[in-house]
């Protein structure tokens, strides 16, 4: 082993070392987007509700989902893509999105930046980056602007101070998840003994449950994210899209004892 390492060291020393030059890059924050008009509230559900509901409708997409809404409503619906699309399913998703656009759909939320490539022609589309893109600073938002995104929903993991300050430097209009269940994690597999909707308890007796959505497993706590107390401050900061997530809680779950503001009152740095 020592002989082999010496030979490798000899070969390494024969490789020319790259020249070192001083970097002349200096970060520059982009110019903030100008936002006007009233804020829009979007209620995102696994299935569209019947009848009139407050705010704008949002729908989690799936290639096997049957949409019963009239196509005259398609331009109003925010169609949400999942945070993960596996390579084997990309063609199915591309066909689904193509058919939705032909039917009049115009508003889409990508939950991974690469999903923009599923839209070869963006003409007339309102394409936003969703909360699972985990966007947390103006330079990342500028990259999405260069790609062609219309707006972005910021990372729910940010502190309140960071959330409120981001619109001052964001080149894109911003949205935020205001209320609803936010998963502890999203996974591809789950232990065989854990059944969807069954009660899971942590060592501290905190209840949670899992939902299967296509090939993904969402692990939800038994409490929801709720930043509604800060809605006015968010509007004044410049947020124009407020997201309300909806999931059906299993009947076996005990009544929630609290809500969460996540990292709002924390200092992450």
C-alpha positions as CSV (number, residue, x, y, z in Angstrom):
1,X,0.0,0.0,0.0
2,X,2.8,2.4,0.9
3,X,4.5,1.7,-2.5
4,X,1.3,2.3,-4.4
5,X,0.7,5.6,-2.5
6,X,4.2,6.8,-3.4
7,X,3.6,6.0,-7.0
8,X,0.4,7.9,-6.9
9,X,2.1,10.8,-5.2
10,X,4.7,10.9,-7.9
11,X,2.0,11.0,-10.6
12,X,0.2,13.8,-8.7
13,X,3.3,15.9,-8.6
14,X,3.7,15.7,-12.4
15,X,0.3,17.3,-12.9
16,X,0.6,21.0,-13.6
17,X,-0.9,23.1,-10.8
18,X,-3.6,25.5,-12.0
19,X,-2.7,29.2,-11.9
20,X,-4.4,31.2,-9.1
21,X,-6.1,34.4,-10.2
22,X,-7.9,36.8,-8.0
23,X,-11.7,36.7,-8.4
24,X,-13.3,39.9,-9.6
25,X,-16.8,38.8,-8.8
26,X,-18.8,40.9,-6.4
27,X,-22.4,40.0,-5.5
28,X,-25.0,42.5,-6.5
29,X,-28.6,42.3,-5.3
30,X,-31.2,42.6,-8.0
31,X,-33.7,45.4,-8.3
32,X,-36.8,44.7,-6.4
33,X,-40.0,43.9,-8.4
34,X,-42.8,46.4,-8.2
35,X,-46.0,44.8,-6.9
36,X,-49.4,46.4,-7.0
37,X,-53.0,45.3,-6.5
38,X,-54.8,43.3,-3.9
39,X,-53.3,40.1,-2.5
40,X,-54.7,36.8,-3.8
41,X,-55.5,33.9,-1.5
42,X,-55.1,30.4,-3.1
43,X,-56.5,27.3,-1.4
44,X,-54.7,24.2,-2.6
45,X,-56.4,20.9,-2.2
46,X,-55.9,17.2,-3.4
47,X,-59.4,17.4,-4.9
48,X,-61.4,20.5,-6.1
49,X,-64.3,21.2,-3.8
50,X,-67.9,21.4,-5.0
51,X,-69.6,24.8,-5.0
52,X,-68.3,28.2,-4.3
53,X,-65.3,28.5,-1.9
54,X,-63.3,31.6,-0.8
55,X,-60.2,32.7,-2.6
56,X,-58.8,31.1,-5.8
57,X,-58.8,27.3,-6.3
58,X,-55.6,25.3,-6.3
59,X,-55.2,21.7,-7.1
60,X,-52.4,19.2,-6.5
61,X,-51.8,17.4,-9.8
62,X,-51.3,13.8,-10.6
63,X,-51.2,12.0,-13.9
64,X,-54.0,9.7,-12.7
65,X,-56.2,12.5,-11.3
66,X,-59.6,13.0,-12.9
67,X,-60.5,16.7,-13.0
68,X,-64.3,17.2,-12.9
69,X,-64.3,21.0,-13.1
70,X,-65.7,22.7,-16.2
71,X,-62.9,23.8,-18.6
72,X,-64.3,27.4,-18.3
73,X,-62.8,27.3,-14.7
74,X,-59.4,26.1,-15.8
75,X,-57.9,29.6,-16.3
76,X,-58.7,30.4,-12.6
77,X,-57.2,27.2,-11.1
78,X,-53.6,27.1,-9.8
79,X,-52.3,23.7,-10.8
80,X,-49.6,22.5,-8.4
81,X,-46.8,20.0,-9.3
82,X,-45.4,17.7,-6.7
83,X,-41.9,18.3,-5.2
84,X,-40.5,15.2,-6.9
85,X,-41.2,13.8,-10.4
86,X,-39.2,10.6,-11.1
87,X,-37.5,10.3,-14.6
88,X,-39.7,7.4,-15.7
89,X,-42.8,9.6,-15.2
90,X,-41.6,12.8,-17.0
91,X,-43.2,11.9,-20.3
92,X,-46.6,11.3,-18.6
93,X,-46.3,14.7,-16.8
94,X,-45.4,16.5,-20.0
95,X,-48.5,15.1,-21.8
96,X,-50.7,16.0,-18.8
97,X,-49.5,19.6,-18.7
98,X,-49.8,19.9,-22.5
99,X,-53.4,18.8,-22.3
100,X,-54.2,21.1,-19.4
101,X,-52.8,24.1,-21.3
102,X,-54.8,23.1,-24.4
103,X,-57.9,23.0,-22.2
104,X,-57.2,26.6,-21.0
105,X,-55.0,26.2,-17.9
106,X,-52.7,29.2,-17.4
107,X,-51.5,29.1,-13.7
108,X,-49.0,26.6,-12.6
109,X,-46.8,26.1,-9.5
110,X,-43.5,24.1,-9.9
111,X,-42.1,22.6,-6.7
112,X,-38.7,22.0,-8.2
113,X,-37.0,24.5,-10.5
114,X,-36.2,21.9,-13.2
115,X,-39.9,21.3,-13.7
116,X,-40.0,24.5,-15.8
117,X,-38.6,22.3,-18.6
118,X,-41.9,20.5,-18.8
119,X,-43.3,23.7,-20.3
120,X,-41.7,24.1,-23.7
121,X,-43.8,27.1,-24.6
122,X,-44.5,29.5,-21.8
123,X,-46.5,32.0,-23.8
124,X,-49.3,33.3,-21.8
125,X,-48.6,31.2,-18.7
126,X,-48.3,32.3,-15.1
127,X,-45.5,30.0,-13.8
128,X,-44.5,30.3,-10.2
129,X,-41.9,28.5,-8.1
130,X,-43.5,26.7,-5.1
131,X,-42.5,26.5,-1.5
132,X,-40.7,23.2,-2.0
133,X,-38.1,25.0,-4.1
134,X,-36.9,26.3,-0.7
135,X,-36.1,29.8,-2.1
136,X,-34.5,32.0,0.6
137,X,-32.5,34.8,-1.0
138,X,-32.7,37.4,-3.8
139,X,-29.9,35.9,-5.9
140,X,-31.6,32.5,-6.1
141,X,-34.8,34.4,-7.1
142,X,-32.9,36.2,-9.7
143,X,-31.8,32.9,-11.3
144,X,-35.4,31.8,-11.5
145,X,-36.3,35.2,-13.1
146,X,-33.7,34.5,-15.7
147,X,-35.3,31.1,-16.4
148,X,-38.6,32.7,-16.9
149,X,-40.6,32.3,-13.7
150,X,-43.4,34.8,-13.1
151,X,-43.1,34.7,-9.3
152,X,-42.1,32.6,-6.3
153,X,-43.4,31.3,-3.0
154,X,-40.7,31.6,-0.4
155,X,-39.3,28.9,1.8
156,X,-41.5,28.2,4.9
157,X,-38.3,27.5,6.9
158,X,-37.3,31.2,7.0
159,X,-37.5,33.3,10.1
160,X,-40.1,36.0,10.2
161,X,-37.5,38.7,9.9
162,X,-36.1,37.1,6.7
163,X,-39.5,36.6,5.2
164,X,-40.5,40.2,5.8
165,X,-37.2,41.6,4.4
166,X,-37.0,39.5,1.2
167,X,-39.5,41.5,-0.9
168,X,-37.2,44.5,-0.7
169,X,-34.6,42.8,-2.8
170,X,-36.6,40.2,-4.8
171,X,-36.9,40.7,-8.5
172,X,-40.0,38.5,-8.6
173,X,-43.4,38.9,-7.0
174,X,-43.6,36.8,-3.9
175,X,-46.0,34.5,-2.1
176,X,-46.0,32.7,1.2
177,X,-47.7,29.7,2.8
178,X,-50.0,31.3,5.3
179,X,-51.9,28.3,6.7
180,X,-52.2,24.6,6.4
181,X,-50.3,21.3,7.1
182,X,-46.6,21.3,6.3
183,X,-44.9,17.9,6.2
184,X,-42.1,16.8,8.5
185,X,-40.6,15.2,5.4
186,X,-41.5,13.8,1.9
187,X,-40.1,10.4,1.1
188,X,-40.2,7.7,-1.5
189,X,-40.6,4.8,0.9
190,X,-42.0,4.1,4.3
191,X,-41.7,1.3,6.8
192,X,-43.9,-1.6,5.9
193,X,-45.6,-1.5,9.3
194,X,-46.7,2.2,8.9
195,X,-50.1,2.4,7.2
196,X,-51.5,5.6,5.6
197,X,-53.7,7.5,8.1
198,X,-52.5,5.4,11.1
199,X,-51.5,7.2,14.3
200,X,-47.7,7.6,14.7
201,X,-46.4,8.8,18.1
202,X,-43.0,10.2,18.8
203,X,-41.2,9.4,22.1
204,X,-42.7,12.6,23.4
205,X,-46.2,11.3,22.5
206,X,-46.5,13.8,19.6
207,X,-49.0,12.4,17.0
208,X,-48.4,12.4,13.3
209,X,-49.5,10.5,10.2
210,X,-48.5,9.7,6.6
211,X,-50.4,10.2,3.3
212,X,-49.5,8.4,0.1
213,X,-49.7,10.6,-3.0
214,X,-48.7,8.7,-6.0
215,X,-45.1,7.5,-5.6
216,X,-44.5,10.0,-2.7
217,X,-45.1,9.6,1.1
218,X,-45.9,12.8,3.1
219,X,-45.3,12.6,6.8
220,X,-47.5,15.2,8.5
221,X,-47.5,16.4,12.1
222,X,-50.9,16.6,13.8
223,X,-50.7,20.4,13.9
224,X,-50.7,23.0,11.1
225,X,-48.7,26.0,10.1
226,X,-50.5,29.2,10.8
227,X,-49.0,32.7,10.0
228,X,-52.4,34.4,9.7
229,X,-51.7,36.6,12.6
230,X,-48.9,38.2,10.5
231,X,-50.9,38.6,7.3
232,X,-51.1,42.4,7.5
233,X,-47.3,42.7,8.0
234,X,-46.8,40.4,5.1
235,X,-49.1,42.4,2.9
236,X,-47.3,45.6,3.9
237,X,-43.9,43.9,3.2
238,X,-45.1,43.3,-0.4
239,X,-46.5,39.7,-0.5
240,X,-49.2,39.3,-3.1
241,X,-49.9,35.5,-3.0
242,X,-51.1,33.8,0.2
243,X,-51.2,30.0,0.1
244,X,-53.6,27.9,2.2
245,X,-52.9,24.2,2.1
246,X,-55.6,21.7,2.8
247,X,-55.3,18.0,3.6
248,X,-57.9,15.6,5.0
249,X,-56.9,14.5,8.5
250,X,-57.4,10.9,9.3
251,X,-60.3,10.2,11.7
252,X,-58.0,8.4,14.1
253,X,-56.0,11.6,14.8
254,X,-56.7,13.3,18.1
255,X,-57.9,16.9,17.8
256,X,-54.9,19.3,17.3
257,X,-53.8,21.0,20.5
258,X,-51.9,23.8,18.9
259,X,-50.7,25.4,15.6
260,X,-47.2,26.3,14.6
261,X,-45.4,29.4,13.3
262,X,-42.5,27.2,12.4
263,X,-39.3,29.4,12.4
264,X,-41.1,32.8,12.5
265,X,-39.9,33.7,15.9
266,X,-36.4,32.2,15.6
267,X,-33.1,33.6,14.3
268,X,-31.6,31.1,11.9
269,X,-28.2,32.8,11.6
